[in-house]
Amino acid sequence: MQQTYGLTFRCWRDDGLVTLADLLMSLGRTIEGNRWRLVVEELPSPRYQEICDTADRSLMETGQLIALLGDDAQLIDGELAAYDADGACCDLTIRALDSTWWDIETTRQEVLDQVSRFYPDAEILHSRSPDED
């Protein structure tokens, strides 16, 4: 079994929020072919019910998920897990922590490299205490 590594970075930037849709688009080809299971704990959006209902029904393709979230859905707490075409869980998890941090855990170096390219302030993920911001 391969070692899982992680990166973390702040969601808020000088030019605004990095939404989940933004993050997925920045990963580009590194997540091609993945399907996703979204677990929402908190997500303020006028389409909250539609997003949750769709997320509960099935795995979503990346483009479908990006379209569903749009640019106005802010995942405050939740998790996104990647699956392959056969429905087997992959080694990529994205977590939103209190609308403050994005945590990405994976064994795929190309994903970590892409995150570092788009978010150069990303740091190695260490465990956090619940009250850390």
C-alpha positions in Angstrom: 0.0 0.0 0.0 1.3 3.4 -1.0 1.9 6.2 1.5 -0.8 9.0 1.5 0.4 12.5 1.5 -1.5 15.7 2.0 -1.4 19.4 1.4 -3.5 22.2 3.0 -4.1 25.8 2.1 -6.4 28.6 3.0 -9.7 28.9 1.1 -9.7 32.7 1.2 -7.4 34.7 -1.0 -6.9 38.4 -1.7 -9.1 37.9 -4.7 -11.8 35.9 -2.9 -12.8 32.4 -2.1 -11.4 29.3 -3.7 -14.7 27.3 -4.2 -14.8 23.5 -4.6 -15.6 24.1 -8.2 -12.5 26.3 -8.6 -10.3 23.6 -6.8 -11.6 20.8 -9.1 -11.0 22.9 -12.2 -7.5 23.7 -11.1 -6.8 19.9 -10.8 -7.6 19.5 -14.5 -6.2 16.3 -16.2 -5.0 14.9 -12.9 -8.6 14.0 -12.0 -9.7 13.0 -15.4 -12.0 10.0 -15.3 -12.7 10.3 -11.6 -16.3 10.2 -10.2 -17.1 11.8 -6.9 -19.1 11.2 -3.7 -19.8 14.5 -2.0 -20.7 14.5 1.7 -22.1 17.9 2.8 -22.1 19.0 6.4 -22.6 22.7 5.7 -23.1 24.5 2.4 -24.9 27.8 2.2 -26.4 28.0 -1.3 -29.8 28.8 -2.8 -29.5 25.4 -4.4 -28.7 23.6 -1.2 -31.5 21.0 -1.5 -30.8 20.3 -5.1 -27.0 19.8 -4.4 -27.6 17.5 -1.5 -30.3 15.5 -3.3 -28.1 15.0 -6.3 -25.0 14.2 -4.1 -27.0 11.5 -2.2 -28.2 9.7 -5.3 -25.0 8.7 -7.1 -21.4 9.3 -7.9 -21.0 12.3 -10.1 -18.5 13.0 -12.9 -16.2 16.0 -12.4 -18.0 18.2 -15.0 -21.4 17.4 -13.5 -20.2 18.3 -10.0 -18.6 21.5 -11.1 -21.9 22.5 -13.0 -24.0 21.6 -9.9 -21.9 23.6 -7.5 -21.5 26.6 -9.8 -19.7 29.7 -8.5 -22.1 30.4 -5.6 -21.9 27.3 -3.5 -19.5 27.6 -0.6 -18.7 24.2 1.0 -18.0 25.1 4.6 -17.7 21.6 6.0 -17.7 18.5 4.0 -15.7 15.9 2.1 -15.3 14.8 -1.5 -13.9 11.4 -2.3 -12.7 10.2 -5.7 -13.8 6.9 -7.3 -12.6 5.3 -10.5 -14.7 4.3 -13.5 -15.6 1.0 -11.9 -16.8 2.6 -8.7 -13.8 1.6 -6.6 -12.7 4.2 -4.1 -9.6 6.0 -5.2 -6.8 7.6 -3.2 -7.9 11.2 -3.3 -9.9 13.0 -0.7 -10.7 16.7 -0.5 -12.0 18.2 2.7 -13.4 21.7 3.5 -12.7 22.7 7.1 -14.8 25.5 8.5 -14.6 27.5 5.2 -11.0 28.2 6.2 -8.9 25.3 4.8 -8.8 23.0 1.9 -7.1 19.7 2.8 -6.1 17.3 0.0 -4.9 13.8 0.7 -3.7 11.4 -2.0 -0.9 9.0 -3.1 -0.8 10.7 -6.5 2.2 13.0 -6.8 0.7 14.7 -9.9 -2.3 15.9 -7.9 0.0 17.3 -5.2 2.2 18.9 -7.9 -0.9 20.5 -9.5 -2.2 21.8 -6.1 1.3 23.3 -5.4 1.3 24.9 -8.9 -2.0 26.6 -8.4 -1.8 27.3 -4.7 2.0 27.9 -4.0 1.2 28.7 -0.3 0.0 25.1 0.2 1.8 23.4 3.0 2.3 19.8 4.1 -0.8 18.6 5.9 -0.4 17.8 9.5 -3.1 16.8 11.9 -5.1 19.7 13.2 -6.7 20.3 16.5 -10.5 21.0 16.3 -10.2 24.6 17.3 -7.4 25.5 14.9 -8.2 28.1 12.2 
